[in-house]
Amino acid sequence: MGMLGDSLDKATAATFTRPLPKSAQSRMRYLVKHEKGTRGVAALLGVSQRTVERYLAGRIKQPRKDLAARLEDAVRERWQPRVRDRAKRHAATSGGIVIETRARFGFTAAPGSTDDSRVRLITQSLPPAYAARLFAARDAGATEQQLRAIAAEGLQEIYFKDRGRRAQGLNVEFTDIDYVELEF
């Protein structure tokens, strides 16, 4: 995924109320319980079913780097689904989402305005409607460009147009993202 998708994942992971299991054995145990068997975990991680059983028995303690990364990602994707859903629901209905970014913003506006693009550091709270649109697009498999368009529209309406109080004909371009962080 791209920067915005990864930021959504990190923001979601920040809502966890308990830490992820630390050891490879406890992570495997969690995945086996979640997937209801060793065969599904083996297919998920790209290892043999016997390897999964060795981790469960404690005969293998340290996975290779690539397997350790896949194992951690698999656990993180499935960890505390109800907590994750509750945090998303809160952000999408009442809490909103905070976006902090350093990116190049350019404008299409009336003649005579300053429409030259420049790098800006912006921290802005977006209303729940934009959080809901971001989550829905992410769940539907939206591309990074589609997620950027939603974030750009939110920043355009809230930050640059001040909820419709100024700059009526302004269209914002959200490019050259240095970093983006989300919080809800």
Residue pairs with C-beta under 8 A, 6 or more apart in sequence:
1 9
1 144
2 143
2 144
2 147
2 148
3 144
3 177
3 179
3 180
4 134
4 144
4 147
4 148
4 151
4 177
4 180
4 182
5 138
5 144
5 147
7 180
7 181
7 182
8 134
8 135
8 138
8 147
8 182
9 76
10 181
10 182
11 97
11 181
11 182
11 183
11 184
12 84
12 87
12 88
13 76
13 79
14 183
15 83
15 84
15 87
15 184
16 79
16 80
16 83
16 84
17 80
17 83
18 80
20 27
20 72
20 75
20 76
20 79
21 27
21 29
21 30
21 75
23 61
24 55
24 60
24 61
24 62
24 63
24 68
24 71
25 55
25 56
25 58
25 61
27 71
27 72
27 75
28 41
28 52
28 55
28 56
28 71
29 56
30 75
30 78
30 79
31 41
31 44
31 45
31 71
31 74
31 75
31 78
32 38
32 41
32 52
32 56
34 78
35 41
35 44
38 49
38 52
38 53
38 56
39 49
41 52
42 48
42 49
42 51
42 52
44 74
45 52
45 67
45 70
45 71
45 74
46 70
47 67
51 60
54 60
55 63
62 68
63 71
87 184
88 131
88 135
88 184
90 184
91 97
91 128
91 131
91 132
91 135
91 184
92 128
92 131
92 132
92 135
93 128
93 132
94 128
95 128
95 131
95 184
96 125
96 126
96 127
96 128
96 130
96 131
96 184
97 125
97 126
97 128
97 130
97 131
97 134
97 182
97 183
97 184
98 123
98 124
98 125
98 126
98 182
98 183
98 184
99 122
99 123
99 124
99 126
99 151
99 154
99 155
99 180
99 181
99 182
100 121
100 122
100 123
100 124
100 180
100 181
100 182
100 183
101 121
101 122
101 151
101 177
101 178
101 179
101 180
101 181
102 119
102 120
102 121
102 122
102 177
102 178
102 179
103 119
103 120
103 122
103 174
103 175
103 176
103 177
103 178
103 180
104 117
104 118
104 119
104 120
104 175
104 176
104 177
105 117
105 118
105 119
105 120
105 122
105 155
105 160
105 172
105 173
105 174
105 175
106 115
106 116
106 117
106 172
106 173
106 175
107 113
107 114
107 115
107 117
107 160
107 170
107 171
107 172
107 173
108 115
108 170
108 171
108 173
109 115
109 167
109 169
109 170
109 171
110 169
117 173
117 175
119 176
119 178
122 155
122 159
124 154
124 155
124 158
124 159
125 158
126 151
126 154
126 155
126 158
127 154
127 158
130 150
130 151
130 153
130 154
131 184
133 150
134 147
134 150
134 151
137 146
137 147
137 150
138 147
148 174
148 177
149 174
151 174
151 180
152 172
152 173
152 174
153 172
155 172
155 174
156 170
156 171
156 172
157 163
157 164
160 167
160 170
160 172
161 167
161 168
161 170
